[in-house]
Amino acid sequence: MSNNFIDYPFDQQHIWHPYTSMQHPLPVYGVASASGCELELDDGRRLVDGTSSWWSCVHGYGHPVLLEAMQTQLNTLSHVMFGGITHEPAIELAKQLVAMTPKRLTKVFYADSGSVAVEVAIKMALQYWQGRGCAQKQQIMTIKQGYHGDTFAAMSVCDPDNGMHTMFGSSVTPRLFAPAPQAGFDNGLAARDASALRALFEAHHQECAAIILEPVMQGAGAMNFYAPEYLVLVRQLCDEFEVLLIADEIATGFGRTGKLFACEHAGIEPDLMCLGKALTGGYISLAATLCSDEVADGISSSAAGVFMHGPTFMANPLACAAARASMTLIQQGTWQTQVAAIEKQLQAELAPARALSAVRDVRVLGAVGVIEMHEQVNTGLMQQGFVEHGVWVRPFDRYLYVMPPYCISAAQLTKLTSAMVEMAASKHRLRGKPAQGSPSHG
Ligand SMILES: *Cc1c(COP(=O)(O)O)cnc(C)c1O
């Protein structure tokens, strides 16, 4: 039992939570502490975490290596501006990132969140084509059912139907969308998906700077998995039609799909890559946009001659120190056996949900397990049911899904999967309102 005092009425009256209303807030649960793969609530209940705090906490909570790295850094230098200054954590982390990511990616821009990393990638692509004398290339392509963040440029490339386009009207730049590939991860490239993608490139390449997508696994948009062959085709079309490829690996990066980066399933290299979430092991916010020499050269030839972005907390040393420790743990490679074991167990233990009448599909890739329902679920009621089962799982739209920390034990994972299957069978939790305004992500 903790000593934390959670002032719920104050929280309700004054503090926004993600995708909620201040008038009718959904219930929230007070977390007092967390360690390993468990959250401890203020009333002492312990919940097995199936979310890794939105894909980020891959090594678990309270990991001694991460704590030590951050504490040491805190005593030395918590923050200093990055204009005209550099520091060891930024340099050493960039060395790790350049070494881990595909060869072509050699330049690192540090941003403070995933959405900003996406903004940065889009700005880089536009400035690149200006520098190459193709200023008409200002449009961005993407595929439906994606999620790339909540800032304006990021919103513009989120799914146009379940995203926030309608809410913000003409303030959101219209983009070019290919249909989301529908054939799943294992079934190769569907002819229909291929021809729709090619048609989009043929019609619009002259005005397009880049295509942005989440490689192989679309996360917060629809938990949709698609074939590596589709990504191979994207790379070919980008080369053929001179369009840059931005891989948004913010959710998929660092082992989540069973490869270090999801691009590796297809053996392709993007021109730009966005990283975030698990970058710091989920201990503090940090993101990065990596690009090739070619992209950086083009930007230098643009009218500005420089890349026009520079956040106040760019390359925050404390965040870089956390990320260095997280990347060192990733480089040690334990995640490979952990993620493979999680994948096997998810496949075996979620399979029974296929027989349920309310279930449309069950799919697993790496350390991600999804039960897709036929109908939208009631997030609040579902959440409550999961808490009663002693687990933390946050469904959205039609999806009950988990992406646990890699260090989860077999017994803890069974607790998650059995709760998921039971909740998928509990009819009274189905339907009803989603989280207010839910753009799926919540
Ligand atoms: C979460 C996410 C983002 C946005 O990251 P924030 O840190 O929440 O701004 C962008 N792209 C993908 C694929 C994500 O999953």
PDBQT file of the ligand as one rigid body, heavy atoms in Angstrom, charges set to zero:
ROOT
HETATM    1  C1  LIG A 501       2.895   7.392 -31.136  1.00  0.00    +0.000 C 
HETATM    2  C2  LIG A 501       3.237   7.573 -32.555  1.00  0.00    +0.000 A 
HETATM    3  C3  LIG A 501       3.590   8.845 -33.058  1.00  0.00    +0.000 A 
HETATM    4  C4  LIG A 501       3.522  10.104 -32.222  1.00  0.00    +0.000 C 
HETATM    5  O1  LIG A 501       4.429  10.092 -31.176  1.00  0.00    +0.000 OA
HETATM    6  P1  LIG A 501       4.191  11.086 -29.911  1.00  0.00    +0.000 P 
HETATM    7  O2  LIG A 501       5.428  10.918 -29.097  1.00  0.00    +0.000 OA
HETATM    8  O3  LIG A 501       2.948  10.607 -29.239  1.00  0.00    +0.000 OA
HETATM    9  O4  LIG A 501       4.035  12.457 -30.454  1.00  0.00    +0.000 OA
HETATM   10  C5  LIG A 501       3.938   8.923 -34.390  1.00  0.00    +0.000 A 
HETATM   11  N1  LIG A 501       3.974   7.838 -35.179  1.00  0.00    +0.000 NA
HETATM   12  C6  LIG A 501       3.663   6.607 -34.722  1.00  0.00    +0.000 A 
HETATM   13  C7  LIG A 501       3.752   5.439 -35.643  1.00  0.00    +0.000 C 
HETATM   14  C8  LIG A 501       3.265   6.429 -33.397  1.00  0.00    +0.000 A 
HETATM   15  O5  LIG A 501       2.927   5.209 -32.972  1.00  0.00    +0.000 OA
ENDROOT
TORSDOF 0
